[in-house]
């Protein structure tokens, strides 16, 4: 017979958190992550444009790691399961279906919302953060829908948590 696929798909959104340990960061030039890019612009009062008409379910990198760890550990525990599926005394591997989980946080936010939250946390002037509409096409950019905020109830139930971190918690823990 044909084996049933056993996989987990995690659909992520805008992942935020402390600086990445990798030299090239998240490819924002000299900045290790989007939050540090915003911090740099705000602290130097360098004008920067942030989209106001594009929404994401911002997710903390620690929640991403926790989710991946959960599913990897679950797969390792389940990898040797053989059961008697039809009661005839012969055991066979458990067939599991592919599942899709939205991996987002508890906050729907625009990039401009993120910039304002960073400014609030750092207690600095936010006037250099300019809210702008994202043009229909961005040169060299990847086409994406304007609103990919997501319902994460299925994931929080699977992980046994009340909620994923929201924008305020992400910024607070990043800029302690």
TORKOL-4160 file (C-alpha; in steps of 0.2 Angstrom, whole numbers, padded with zeros to 4 digits, m for minus):
176
<pt num="1" X="0000" Y="0000" Z="0000"/>
<pt num="2" X="0004" Y="0018" Z="m0001"/>
<pt num="3" X="0011" Y="0026" Z="0015"/>
<pt num="4" X="0001" Y="0041" Z="0022"/>
<pt num="5" X="0012" Y="0057" Z="0024"/>
<pt num="6" X="0016" Y="0062" Z="0041"/>
<pt num="7" X="0021" Y="0080" Z="0041"/>
<pt num="8" X="0018" Y="0096" Z="0050"/>
<pt num="9" X="0017" Y="0113" Z="0040"/>
<pt num="10" X="0020" Y="0128" Z="0050"/>
<pt num="11" X="0015" Y="0144" Z="0041"/>
<pt num="12" X="0024" Y="0159" Z="0049"/>
<pt num="13" X="0022" Y="0177" Z="0047"/>
<pt num="14" X="0034" Y="0191" Z="0053"/>
<pt num="15" X="0046" Y="0184" Z="0065"/>
<pt num="16" X="0053" Y="0196" Z="0078"/>
<pt num="17" X="0065" Y="0195" Z="0092"/>
<pt num="18" X="0083" Y="0199" Z="0098"/>
<pt num="19" X="0098" Y="0200" Z="0086"/>
<pt num="20" X="0102" Y="0184" Z="0077"/>
<pt num="21" X="0118" Y="0176" Z="0081"/>
<pt num="22" X="0122" Y="0175" Z="0063"/>
<pt num="23" X="0135" Y="0187" Z="0055"/>
<pt num="24" X="0123" Y="0192" Z="0041"/>
<pt num="25" X="0108" Y="0193" Z="0051"/>
<pt num="26" X="0092" Y="0193" Z="0042"/>
<pt num="27" X="0099" Y="0202" Z="0027"/>
<pt num="28" X="0095" Y="0220" Z="0032"/>
<pt num="29" X="0113" Y="0225" Z="0029"/>
<pt num="30" X="0122" Y="0229" Z="0045"/>
<pt num="31" X="0107" Y="0226" Z="0055"/>
<pt num="32" X="0104" Y="0208" Z="0063"/>
<pt num="33" X="0085" Y="0209" Z="0063"/>
<pt num="34" X="0070" Y="0220" Z="0058"/>
<pt num="35" X="0069" Y="0226" Z="0076"/>
<pt num="36" X="0087" Y="0232" Z="0077"/>
<pt num="37" X="0085" Y="0241" Z="0060"/>
<pt num="38" X="0070" Y="0250" Z="0067"/>
<pt num="39" X="0080" Y="0254" Z="0083"/>
<pt num="40" X="0094" Y="0261" Z="0074"/>
<pt num="41" X="0083" Y="0272" Z="0063"/>
<pt num="42" X="0074" Y="0279" Z="0078"/>
<pt num="43" X="0089" Y="0282" Z="0089"/>
<pt num="44" X="0098" Y="0291" Z="0075"/>
<pt num="45" X="0082" Y="0300" Z="0069"/>
<pt num="46" X="0085" Y="0294" Z="0052"/>
<pt num="47" X="0068" Y="0294" Z="0042"/>
<pt num="48" X="0062" Y="0277" Z="0037"/>
<pt num="49" X="0046" Y="0272" Z="0029"/>
<pt num="50" X="0035" Y="0258" Z="0036"/>
<pt num="51" X="0020" Y="0250" Z="0028"/>
<pt num="52" X="0003" Y="0254" Z="0036"/>
<pt num="53" X="m0008" Y="0244" Z="0024"/>
<pt num="54" X="0001" Y="0227" Z="0026"/>
<pt num="55" X="m0003" Y="0217" Z="0041"/>
<pt num="56" X="0005" Y="0202" Z="0049"/>
<pt num="57" X="0003" Y="0191" Z="0064"/>
<pt num="58" X="0020" Y="0196" Z="0072"/>
<pt num="59" X="0027" Y="0181" Z="0081"/>
<pt num="60" X="0042" Y="0180" Z="0094"/>
<pt num="61" X="0056" Y="0169" Z="0088"/>
<pt num="62" X="0056" Y="0160" Z="0105"/>
<pt num="63" X="0038" Y="0155" Z="0101"/>
<pt num="64" X="0044" Y="0149" Z="0084"/>
<pt num="65" X="0058" Y="0139" Z="0092"/>
<pt num="66" X="0046" Y="0132" Z="0106"/>
<pt num="67" X="0034" Y="0126" Z="0092"/>
<pt num="68" X="0047" Y="0118" Z="0081"/>
<pt num="69" X="0054" Y="0109" Z="0097"/>
<pt num="70" X="0036" Y="0103" Z="0101"/>
<pt num="71" X="0033" Y="0095" Z="0084"/>
<pt num="72" X="0051" Y="0088" Z="0083"/>
<pt num="73" X="0050" Y="0080" Z="0100"/>
<pt num="74" X="0032" Y="0073" Z="0096"/>
<pt num="75" X="0039" Y="0066" Z="0080"/>
<pt num="76" X="0053" Y="0057" Z="0089"/>
<pt num="77" X="0041" Y="0050" Z="0102"/>
<pt num="78" X="0029" Y="0044" Z="0089"/>
<pt num="79" X="0042" Y="0037" Z="0077"/>
<pt num="80" X="0042" Y="0019" Z="0084"/>
<pt num="81" X="0023" Y="0017" Z="0087"/>
<pt num="82" X="0016" Y="0001" Z="0080"/>
<pt num="83" X="m0002" Y="m0003" Z="0084"/>
<pt num="84" X="m0014" Y="m0017" Z="0080"/>
<pt num="85" X="m0025" Y="m0006" Z="0069"/>
<pt num="86" X="m0038" Y="m0020" Z="0065"/>
<pt num="87" X="m0037" Y="m0031" Z="0080"/>
<pt num="88" X="m0030" Y="m0046" Z="0071"/>
<pt num="89" X="m0014" Y="m0047" Z="0082"/>
<pt num="90" X="m0003" Y="m0040" Z="0068"/>
<pt num="91" X="0004" Y="m0022" Z="0072"/>
<pt num="92" X="0008" Y="m0009" Z="0059"/>
<pt num="93" X="0015" Y="0008" Z="0059"/>
<pt num="94" X="0003" Y="0022" Z="0065"/>
<pt num="95" X="m0002" Y="0032" Z="0049"/>
<pt num="96" X="m0004" Y="0050" Z="0053"/>
<pt num="97" X="m0010" Y="0064" Z="0042"/>
<pt num="98" X="m0002" Y="0080" Z="0037"/>
<pt num="99" X="m0007" Y="0095" Z="0048"/>
<pt num="100" X="m0005" Y="0114" Z="0045"/>
<pt num="101" X="m0003" Y="0126" Z="0059"/>
<pt num="102" X="m0003" Y="0145" Z="0058"/>
<pt num="103" X="0013" Y="0150" Z="0067"/>
<pt num="104" X="0009" Y="0168" Z="0072"/>
<pt num="105" X="0008" Y="0179" Z="0088"/>
<pt num="106" X="m0007" Y="0186" Z="0096"/>
<pt num="107" X="m0006" Y="0203" Z="0088"/>
<pt num="108" X="m0011" Y="0209" Z="0070"/>
<pt num="109" X="0001" Y="0223" Z="0066"/>
<pt num="110" X="0008" Y="0233" Z="0052"/>
<pt num="111" X="0027" Y="0237" Z="0051"/>
<pt num="112" X="0022" Y="0255" Z="0056"/>
<pt num="113" X="0014" Y="0248" Z="0071"/>
<pt num="114" X="0030" Y="0238" Z="0075"/>
<pt num="115" X="0040" Y="0254" Z="0073"/>
<pt num="116" X="0029" Y="0264" Z="0085"/>
<pt num="117" X="0030" Y="0250" Z="0098"/>
<pt num="118" X="0049" Y="0250" Z="0097"/>
<pt num="119" X="0049" Y="0270" Z="0099"/>
<pt num="120" X="0037" Y="0268" Z="0114"/>
<pt num="121" X="0048" Y="0255" Z="0123"/>
<pt num="122" X="0064" Y="0265" Z="0119"/>
<pt num="123" X="0056" Y="0281" Z="0125"/>
<pt num="124" X="0061" Y="0290" Z="0109"/>
<pt num="125" X="0054" Y="0302" Z="0096"/>
<pt num="126" X="0044" Y="0292" Z="0083"/>
<pt num="127" X="0043" Y="0306" Z="0071"/>
<pt num="128" X="0057" Y="0299" Z="0059"/>
<pt num="129" X="0045" Y="0283" Z="0057"/>
<pt num="130" X="0034" Y="0287" Z="0042"/>
<pt num="131" X="0019" Y="0277" Z="0039"/>
<pt num="132" X="0017" Y="0274" Z="0020"/>
<pt num="133" X="0006" Y="0263" Z="0009"/>
<pt num="134" X="0014" Y="0248" Z="0001"/>
<pt num="135" X="0014" Y="0250" Z="m0017"/>
<pt num="136" X="0005" Y="0237" Z="m0027"/>
<pt num="137" X="0022" Y="0230" Z="m0033"/>
<pt num="138" X="0038" Y="0232" Z="m0024"/>
<pt num="139" X="0053" Y="0232" Z="m0036"/>
<pt num="140" X="0063" Y="0216" Z="m0032"/>
<pt num="141" X="0050" Y="0211" Z="m0019"/>
<pt num="142" X="0040" Y="0196" Z="m0017"/>
<pt num="143" X="0021" Y="0198" Z="m0020"/>
<pt num="144" X="0011" Y="0195" Z="m0005"/>
<pt num="145" X="m0007" Y="0199" Z="0001"/>
<pt num="146" X="m0009" Y="0214" Z="0011"/>
<pt num="147" X="m0016" Y="0205" Z="0026"/>
<pt num="148" X="m0010" Y="0188" Z="0031"/>
<pt num="149" X="m0014" Y="0190" Z="0049"/>
<pt num="150" X="m0019" Y="0172" Z="0056"/>
<pt num="151" X="m0029" Y="0163" Z="0068"/>
<pt num="152" X="m0017" Y="0153" Z="0080"/>
<pt num="153" X="m0030" Y="0144" Z="0090"/>
<pt num="154" X="m0026" Y="0127" Z="0083"/>
<pt num="155" X="m0007" Y="0130" Z="0088"/>
<pt num="156" X="m0010" Y="0136" Z="0105"/>
<pt num="157" X="m0022" Y="0122" Z="0109"/>
<pt num="158" X="m0008" Y="0109" Z="0102"/>
<pt num="159" X="0005" Y="0118" Z="0112"/>
<pt num="160" X="m0006" Y="0119" Z="0128"/>
<pt num="161" X="m0003" Y="0138" Z="0130"/>
<pt num="162" X="m0015" Y="0152" Z="0133"/>
<pt num="163" X="m0008" Y="0163" Z="0120"/>
<pt num="164" X="0007" Y="0167" Z="0110"/>
<pt num="165" X="0017" Y="0183" Z="0113"/>
<pt num="166" X="0010" Y="0199" Z="0106"/>
<pt num="167" X="0019" Y="0214" Z="0099"/>
<pt num="168" X="0021" Y="0222" Z="0116"/>
<pt num="169" X="0028" Y="0207" Z="0124"/>
<pt num="170" X="0040" Y="0204" Z="0109"/>
<pt num="171" X="0047" Y="0222" Z="0110"/>
<pt num="172" X="0048" Y="0222" Z="0129"/>
<pt num="173" X="0058" Y="0206" Z="0130"/>
<pt num="174" X="0069" Y="0211" Z="0115"/>
<pt num="175" X="0073" Y="0228" Z="0123"/>
<pt num="176" X="0075" Y="0224" Z="0141"/>
